[in-house]
Every structure is written in C-alpha cells, then in structure tokens.
Amino acid sequence: MKKKTIIDLFETSVAEYGPKTFLLEKKKDKFESTTYAETKRIALATGAGLAALGIKPKQTVSILAEGCNDWITSELGLLYAGAISVPLSIKLEEANDLLFRLRHADVCAIFVSRNQLPKIRKIREQLPLLKHVIVFGDTKLEDGETSLADVMAMGEKYLSEHRDEFLAIGRNIRNDDYATITYTSGTTADPKGVVLTHRNYTANVEQSLSRISIPSSYRTLIILPLDHCFAHVVGFYIMIACGASVATVQVGATPMETLKNIPVNIREVKPHFLLSVPALAKNFRKNIESSIRAKGKSTERLFNFAMKVAYEYNQDGYHKGRGWRFILKPLVALFDRILFRKVREAFGGEMKFFVGGGALLDAELQRFFYAIGIPMFQGYGLSEATPVISTNSPHYHWHRFGSSGKIIIPLELKILDEEGHEVPNGQKGEIVIKGENVMAGYWKNPESTADTIRDGWLHTGDMGYVTDDEFLYVLGRFKSLLIASDGEKYSPEGMEEAIVDKSPYIDQIIIYNNQSPYTGAIVVPNRDALRRELDGRGVSGDGRATVAAEIIGDEIAKYKSGGEYGDEFPDRWLPAALAIVDEAFTEQNGLVNSTMKIVRGKVETYFKDRIDYMYTPEGKTLKNPKNLASLKKLVL
C-alpha cells in the first residue's frame, strides 16, 4: 500500500500550489491571505516549537479554540511533530466535559485561544499530565502558559539546529499512525474517543473527491466548528488536496459577536460553497423568508409563486425539467434573474452549492435551496467513518432530494437485517461499511470497538436502504426507534424533520413511543409565528392560548389520512397526544449537543412529567391545562 499521510498530502500540495492562497483570515478590517508555502513555514515552526518543549511523537496535544488560521497551522504543526491531535469543541462549557476528555486522552499540551483560556485555568490543577498551555493571541499570561509566538520562535531556533532530524519525524509517520482522537458528542451515551489514522483522513479525501470535484479556484468559509471531522475532511483537507482556499469566520469578543460576523464574512469572502448542518440550513431559510416578508405582500406573493414554479420544474432534482415541464424553463430562468439572484447576493453572489452534513435533511429544505439556485447537497457520514460515507453532488444524475446521495468510491456498503443477514436493494436494515476510512477504534475502549467493528465492518447503528440506482436513504438511529405496544418499530427522525421544516408554527419536536398504545410528541412552538397568526386573526385575551393549541394541532393533522401531507407517514405513528412546552431545547439546558443535534434521551428525561401526563385521559386532550399554561406564556 502506498504511503499517504496527512503530511504527504500537505507536502504534495505545497509543492504544486506554493505561491497560491490557502488561508484567509480577518483580524481587523479585511481578510488577509496566507499562501500554501507560508502555511508550511508556520506549521513547521509550530511543530518544531513543540519538539523544543519536549513533546515526543505519539503524545497527545489538544486544540481548544475558535476557527482561525492558528487552529489549522497548529494542527499541521503538531502532526509534523508526530503528535496526535485531540480537537475540542469550544461549546464544552462544563469543567466535567473538558476534564473528562483531557484526562481520558492523556493530553500533555494544549493550544488554546484567549477566549477559551479561562476554562483551562479553572481545571489546570486537576490535570497533572498537562505540562504546556500554548495561547493564541495577545493576553496576560500566567505561570506555565506560553504564547504561540514564543513557541514558534523556539521552533525557528530548533529548526536552525535540528532541521533534518525534525523533518524526519514527519517523513517517518506511517499510514496507520494515529492522527486525531475526536470525541463523539454523545447523543445516546458518554462521549467516546474516535481514533482516526493518517490514512483514514487521506483515504476519505480521495473517496469524497470521487463524488464531488473542487476546482483550485474555489473558496470556502468554514462556519462549522473545526474540531469536527466533517470540517477537517471537507473543510480543509479536501481543499488542501485541490489547492483551494479556506477562510474562517472573524472571531468576536463573544460567541454572539462571532455569530453576527457570519453573514458579513460570507459577503466579503464570496465563497463558492459552504458546509452546513440541518439546524444551520433552517436558520438560513428563515432569514431568507423574513427578508422577503419585510419587502411587502406583493414581493412575498411573487416569491411564493416563483418557488411553486421552480418546485414543479425541479421535481426531486434527479428528474429536473423532464416531460412537459421543459416548457417552464424560460419562466424559471426569468424568476432566477429577477428574484433568486438577489437572494444569492446575501451569500456573496458566487455560491454554487452547500455540502450538508448529518444524516437527515428534509427533502422540503433541499427543494427550497435548489429552487433559489444554491443546491444543498446532502451527505451522510459519522465520525467513525472519518466521516463521509455518501453524498449528493452537482453531477446531474448524482442527486435526489430526500436521499443521502451516492456512496463514495471505493467503499463497501451493505444493509443487514436484525439477524445480520444482507438484504436486497429497497429493503431497510442497518447500514454497515468497510473501507480505508473506517476508524482504528475507540480510545481506551476495546469493548465498544469490538461491538462497533466486526470482521472489519463498521456497524453504524443507522437504519437505511439502497435503491436499485444506488442512492442511499438514511432513516435514523436504531436507538431512536419508536416501539409500539405490539413491538413494531419505526424511526421518527424523518417525520420530525418534515414537521419542523414544513410548519412555521413548530420549532422543535421529539416524537415518543415506548411500548405505549399511542404515540406522543413534545412540541416547542415558534412564538413569533404564532403571535403573527393570532394577531392576523384578531384573536385577543385568554382565547389566544386555545386558538394557538388548535393551530399546532392542525399542523400535525396535515399528516393524517386525507390531510395535505397524508401520504408521507403511516397514521399509526403520528402523534395522538402533544405535550406543548414553553422551554426550547438548547445547549444551555443540555438538550442540544455541540453539533446542534437534539439529545433525545435527555429531552425525554427532562420532560418526563409531561410525557407521563400525555398518557393520561386529561393529558391526551390537545387543550389540556398544561398545554394551555405553556401557550399562555408564549402568546399572551
């Protein structure tokens, strides 16, 4: 097998694209560029600085920082030094979460931004193995802390005396050497450290490029956290392989300030594609619809009509413009020129597509972005697969709304039934895969490794099926399955995505059935949309809560037989009882993890009293006292 480590990948690109811009970063008033060659110089100085501090190959070094140039060059640097990266989410607020990871991974040094530094200072005494704290940016340092600038200066000196010896470390890294330990966000259990090798990464870059091509002229702005392997592979390692450019969001003094910089930075960078996740996609859509609404009723009506025409013409993407629909092409082109092009200007005007991560992105959301001319090509993957397994892509016959696209090449994938037998195309079961992108295992967790990887096959824990024309459909996690009183099982995630996406009045929903006679759901309403609707109907006083309950009930009823979406899901799995709550699922209350996914088990525990109440005669009624009390808080 040919040696192909991350260092090999990077060195090859530096040789080919040396003077070309790799990194773009805005610290003051504009984005400044850093070339591939300059990035290598910085990475070598950083890595050599680690060696000067005494960091040895195979030791673990962590990064806890907002996305920035220093983040990327520090990871490349520590890899040059033969170390293993332990990237950490800046959303880990609790000392327990950070402590667990830093202890569990035996971290001996950490790169940390000044915004995140207080977290490390609070727990440093409890981390005897942590010898070095290396700080990004200017700030007052305490004992045992070193600035990145000083580490790089040490590295420059070290290179002047030991250059060949240091470069040999990077050259001697093998394919199977560990590159990162990425902790899963733990939607169902404690976080596990996913060990990914150098070859896992370079293989997944090659596999991903079998389905999607990135010209070297492309730019992206990484708006997702850099600690996740989706951002690693698709955000910067693929870009390195293709000689393309990577910008990061301008870091603000607070997380909210950084968030506000995203739309501004998008217009400045003019990216050709962006990485997205379902929660982000929904926010983009809401912002677009709000700005259309703000332009007045006539613009809103025109936009809605244009969307209807585009939906009819595009169909599911795969069948775009087929049959009689070709006659709509001039009308679609007209709407694109007078409406959709202006919407795209908010994304810089050069956007070609989004790449969607996370298994489920509702087809309706895909239809929306396709219509405005920025397709959201949904992919499927998980950290244990480095992460890409399949993706939709710009190629005409390689995308279909609702699917997770075509399987990357080379990769073996099969669908197994509950007895572990492979099933034919069209039948659902567990998705299992085999390929060079399958992780080395879980860090210090041989039991979970043996349970997840069997005979070289990674058992994903996800349910899905493959069509005859080789599109993969992912239906949800096995651990999320609804189980009826007769033992029948059903995955709720597609239904939850559809309800949230199609209803302006429902922000979040968790559908629940644990061997009960009927299904229930915990619903978080969209307060603003409900208030607008009630005001429009002229409803006032205590009656507002009652009418609001009816509005939410009507949204669920649309999925029942004879309703607007009556053929989408089986009636027996639709919620027959609703617990309408006035508290959203957020990171602050622990009900959403750092990758913006709802943690189902925690929601069920948090709202256990409301779930129990749903299964009482009073609680099953829509306008029960608890639902009305929640709605009064929201709409009065």
Beta strands, then each sheet from edge to edge (+ up, - down):
strand 1: 21-26
strand 2: 31-35
strand 3: 60-64
strand 4: 84-87
strand 5: 107-113
strand 6: 132-136
strand 7: 145-147
strand 8: 178-183
strand 9: 193-197
strand 10: 219-222
strand 11: 245-248
strand 12: 273-276
strand 13: 353-356
strand 14: 376-381
strand 15: 388-391
strand 16: 406-407
strand 17: 412-416
strand 18: 429-434
strand 19: 441-442
strand 20: 453-454
strand 21: 457-466
strand 22: 472-477
strand 23: 482-484
strand 24: 489-490
strand 25: 506-512
strand 26: 514-516
strand 27: 520-525
strand 28: 577-580
sheet 1: 2+ 1- 11- 10-
sheet 2: 4+ 3+ 5+ 6+ 7+
sheet 3: 8+ 9- 19+
sheet 4: 12+ 13+ 14+ 15- 16+
sheet 5: 17+ 18- 21+ 20-
sheet 6: 17+ 18- 21+ 22-
sheet 7: 24+ 23- 26-
sheet 8: 25+ 27- 28-
end
